[in-house]
Amino acid sequence: MPRVLALDVGERRIGVAISDETRTLARPLKTIVRGSLEDDLKELTSLLSEYKVDEFVVGYPRSLAGGAGPQALLVKHYAEQLAAALPVDIILWDERYSTVEATERLMAAGRRRRGDKGQIDAAAAAVILQDYLDTQRDANQ
């Protein structure tokens, strides 16, 4: 079964997480330092091929009230560019609290709060992806 890749898109970095082959568990994979769209696409295309991915879940940063603020609009535009360039399904997924949860998980595992921000970005992508996988599994039961 193809895997799912999740992206936590920020202005400077993209946190990346990958599912296992059964689409049950998510794990942080890496952090991509943002470059041009072309550079980002090269990196993402490489991951798509290496991991046999057929879906990208892109964290959609809604406001606490559920609306779409300026950052959400930027992420939506970026996701639209990915959809036009990559042969995979692109799914926007609510990412509220993902960075907070990722930071708490890393701290519980003994990592420092002010640690590598890239590590937090990849962990946030894993939180987003795990929520997506759990929701899909629950919907299919």
N, C-alpha and C positions, 0 to 999 in steps of 0.2 A: 504494500500500500504506500503511495507517495506520502511524503512528510509535509508538514506545515511549518512555514517560517514566519516569525513575528518580528515586527520592527517597531521600535520606540524612537520616532523621528524627532530629533531636536535640531536646533540651529547649527550646532557645531559637530554633533555626533549622532550616530544611529546605533542604538542598542539592538542586537540581534539575538533571537532565541530560536531553537529548533525543537520540533516534536520528535518523539521516538517513532519507529516504523508502525506502531499500532495506534498512533495518535492518542495516546493515553497520558504521557508525561512530557512536560516541557523542561528544557534546560537552557541556561544562558549559553550562547555560542561565542560571540565576539562583539566588539565595538568597532564600527567603521567611522573614521574621521571624515566628516563631510568634505567633499570637494565640489567639482562641477557636477551637474546632473549626469553628464557622460561618464565621469569617474565613478559615481555612485552606481550607475547602471552596470558598468563593467564588473564591479565587485559583487553586486547582487546577482548578475547573470552567472558568475562563477559559482556562487553558493547554490543557486537554483540547480545547476548541472551536477555539482558535486554531491548534493544531498537528495536529488530526485524529488524536488519540491513541486507541488501543483497548486498551492495556495500561499498567499502572503496575507497575514493579518497585520494591519497597520493600526497602531494605537491612535485613537481619535480623542484628543484632549477637550472634552466637553467641560463646561463650567459646572460648579456645584449644583446649580439650578437646572442643568441639562442643556443649556444653550450652547451655541457655537460661537466662541470668541475669535479674536484675531489669530491666535495660534492654531485653533481648529481649522480655520479657513486655509491657512498655509499648509497644514498637513493634508487636508482634503485635496488641494491643488497638486501637491507632491504625489499623492496616491493616484490621482488621475493621470499624471505623467508616467508613473510606473505602469498603470494599466494599459496605456497606449504603447509602451515599449516592450513589455514583458509578456510571454505567453502563459501567464498564470492568472488565476482568479485573485482579485485584490478585495479584501474585506476590511472595512473600517470597523473598529471595535472600541467601545467606550473604555478609556484607560484611567478614569478618575481613581485617584489614590494609588495607582500602580507604583509610583516612585516612592511614596511613603511606605507602602508594604514591602517593597524591595529593600529599602534601607533598613527597616526593622528586621527583616529576615537575615540580612548580612550582619547586623549587629548581634543578633541572637547566635549566629554562627561564630562570633568572636572577631569579626572584622571591625575596624575603626570607623566611626561616623564620617570622618573627613578623608576617607580613603579615596581610592581611584574612582573618579566620577564615571569613567567608562565602564567599570565593573557594575556600578549602580544602574547605568543605562541598559546593559545586557540583562541584569537581574530584573529590571522593570519590564523588559520585553518578555522574559519568561513568565512573569506574573500575568501579563496581558494574554499570552498564549495559553497558559494553564486555565485561565478563566474561560477562554474561547473553547478549548477542548472539553472542559467539564460541561459547559452549556450544550455543546453539540451531542455529547454522550447522553446527557439527561434528556434531551429532546428526542433521541432515538430509542429510548427505553419504553 
